[in-house]
Amino acid sequence: NTHIEPATAMSGWLSSQEPPAGFTIDRECELKATDESKSVVRYAKHALDIEEVKQHIAAGKRPTRLAMTWEDRVSFELSETMQLRKIVFLEGTDDAKDGKKEDNFDADVAIATGELGELMPALLDALGGEAAFTAAVADQPAPPAATAASATADAEEGAPF
């Protein structure tokens, strides 16, 4: 959980055309209406800095997916549930593929881990930071207390526990 909901942040970024520092908005987006019509507008390989996108957001459509790039190193699609999809590593990740397959796999995993390890904190900061997770245990009613008769009956059955 983040302090700013991803869909809310994406709406702001698209409306203002000012993504957070280190990020750029790419050319894919999906906007979905929140009313009973559930209408959907998808942009693919299309500039998103147009007035039409702002009008859809002003009319109540919320971004459910937005393609972005971080630091010109990682391209990805952010969803409203904060899933990262279509991750592509951009800067020099396909260089030197002349080694053994095992070496290439190890290098790919090392690069992916390193890049994602830096991307995630930057994305969390762009979404206002990580929200504290609190369980609502205090709001739930306490379970009914066992009666003495039922406790005695359970003991007489000889439960193995």
PLY file of the C-alpha trace (Angstrom):
ply
format ascii 1.0
element vertex 161
property float x
property float y
property float z
element edge 160
property int vertex1
property int vertex2
end_header
0.00 0.00 0.00
1.15 3.49 -0.79
0.00 6.87 0.53
-1.18 7.88 -2.95
-3.26 5.35 -4.85
-1.56 4.48 -8.18
-4.65 5.42 -10.24
-4.84 8.81 -8.51
-1.14 9.47 -9.11
-1.39 8.38 -12.74
-4.37 10.73 -13.21
-2.32 13.62 -11.87
0.69 12.78 -14.01
-1.42 12.55 -17.17
-3.40 15.72 -16.40
-0.36 17.84 -15.64
2.02 16.04 -18.03
4.53 16.16 -15.19
5.62 12.67 -14.15
7.71 12.30 -11.00
11.45 12.97 -11.16
13.32 10.27 -13.06
10.20 8.98 -14.83
8.75 9.66 -18.26
5.30 8.84 -19.61
5.40 6.52 -22.61
2.84 6.02 -25.35
0.36 3.54 -23.86
-2.49 4.06 -21.45
-5.88 2.66 -20.51
-8.62 4.82 -18.98
-11.75 3.29 -17.49
-14.98 4.98 -16.43
-16.02 4.50 -12.81
-19.75 4.83 -13.51
-22.13 2.06 -14.55
-21.10 2.36 -18.22
-17.60 0.97 -17.46
-16.45 2.44 -20.79
-12.77 2.02 -21.64
-10.42 4.13 -23.74
-7.07 2.62 -24.75
-4.16 4.44 -26.28
-1.42 2.36 -27.89
1.61 3.88 -29.60
-0.08 7.24 -29.21
1.12 10.51 -27.70
-0.58 11.03 -24.34
0.11 14.75 -24.01
-3.07 15.62 -25.89
-6.13 17.47 -24.63
-8.36 14.43 -25.21
-6.63 12.48 -22.42
-7.15 15.37 -20.00
-10.83 15.55 -20.99
-11.33 11.83 -20.31
-9.79 12.22 -16.85
-11.88 15.34 -16.15
-14.97 13.35 -17.19
-14.24 10.75 -14.51
-12.20 8.08 -16.27
-9.34 6.69 -14.18
-6.09 5.27 -15.51
-5.91 1.53 -15.01
-2.60 1.12 -16.88
0.14 3.56 -17.85
3.38 2.86 -19.71
6.38 4.61 -18.20
10.17 4.63 -18.32
12.46 5.11 -15.35
15.87 6.82 -15.78
15.99 5.70 -19.44
16.91 2.27 -18.08
13.65 0.39 -17.43
10.42 0.57 -19.38
7.29 -0.86 -17.75
3.54 -0.62 -17.47
2.13 0.40 -14.08
-1.35 -0.86 -13.21
-3.91 0.61 -10.81
-3.10 -2.23 -8.40
0.62 -1.34 -8.55
1.57 -4.30 -10.67
4.52 -3.82 -12.97
4.01 -5.47 -16.35
5.83 -5.48 -19.68
9.18 -4.79 -18.02
11.97 -4.10 -20.52
15.54 -3.27 -19.54
16.84 -0.62 -21.93
20.43 0.34 -21.25
23.06 -2.19 -22.31
21.33 -5.27 -20.95
21.70 -7.25 -24.18
25.41 -6.56 -24.65
27.98 -9.36 -24.58
25.73 -12.34 -25.29
28.67 -14.45 -26.48
29.14 -16.46 -23.27
27.51 -19.69 -22.16
23.75 -19.82 -21.63
24.21 -20.23 -17.89
26.40 -17.14 -17.74
23.84 -15.15 -19.73
21.06 -16.22 -17.39
23.10 -15.26 -14.33
23.92 -11.89 -15.87
20.27 -11.26 -16.81
19.13 -12.07 -13.28
21.81 -9.84 -11.76
20.86 -6.94 -14.04
17.14 -7.38 -13.44
17.60 -7.59 -9.67
19.83 -4.54 -9.61
17.59 -2.39 -11.79
14.34 -3.39 -10.07
16.01 -2.93 -6.69
16.54 0.74 -7.58
13.26 1.24 -9.47
10.94 0.09 -6.69
12.07 2.63 -4.04
11.84 5.41 -6.65
8.32 4.30 -7.60
7.28 4.07 -3.96
8.57 7.62 -3.39
6.61 8.81 -6.45
3.48 7.33 -4.87
3.99 9.13 -1.56
5.89 6.38 0.21
4.80 3.07 1.64
1.71 3.21 3.84
1.80 1.42 7.17
-0.21 -1.76 7.19
-2.54 -1.91 10.16
-4.90 -4.74 10.91
-8.34 -3.79 12.17
-8.31 -6.31 15.01
-9.60 -3.82 17.57
-12.68 -3.08 15.45
-13.79 -6.71 15.30
-16.13 -8.06 17.99
-14.59 -10.49 20.41
-15.56 -14.14 19.93
-18.19 -15.40 22.41
-16.69 -16.91 25.53
-17.00 -20.67 25.91
-19.41 -21.75 28.60
-18.32 -23.99 31.45
-20.70 -26.72 30.27
-19.23 -26.83 26.77
-15.69 -26.82 28.17
-16.58 -29.80 30.38
-18.16 -31.63 27.44
-15.03 -31.07 25.32
-12.81 -32.42 28.11
-15.00 -35.55 28.47
-14.72 -36.34 24.74
-10.99 -36.79 25.23
-9.74 -34.67 22.35
-6.14 -35.54 21.50
-5.06 -31.90 21.65
0 1
1 2
2 3
3 4
4 5
5 6
6 7
7 8
8 9
9 10
10 11
11 12
12 13
13 14
14 15
15 16
16 17
17 18
18 19
19 20
20 21
21 22
22 23
23 24
24 25
25 26
26 27
27 28
28 29
29 30
30 31
31 32
32 33
33 34
34 35
35 36
36 37
37 38
38 39
39 40
40 41
41 42
42 43
43 44
44 45
45 46
46 47
47 48
48 49
49 50
50 51
51 52
52 53
53 54
54 55
55 56
56 57
57 58
58 59
59 60
60 61
61 62
62 63
63 64
64 65
65 66
66 67
67 68
68 69
69 70
70 71
71 72
72 73
73 74
74 75
75 76
76 77
77 78
78 79
79 80
80 81
81 82
82 83
83 84
84 85
85 86
86 87
87 88
88 89
89 90
90 91
91 92
92 93
93 94
94 95
95 96
96 97
97 98
98 99
99 100
100 101
101 102
102 103
103 104
104 105
105 106
106 107
107 108
108 109
109 110
110 111
111 112
112 113
113 114
114 115
115 116
116 117
117 118
118 119
119 120
120 121
121 122
122 123
123 124
124 125
125 126
126 127
127 128
128 129
129 130
130 131
131 132
132 133
133 134
134 135
135 136
136 137
137 138
138 139
139 140
140 141
141 142
142 143
143 144
144 145
145 146
146 147
147 148
148 149
149 150
150 151
151 152
152 153
153 154
154 155
155 156
156 157
157 158
158 159
159 160
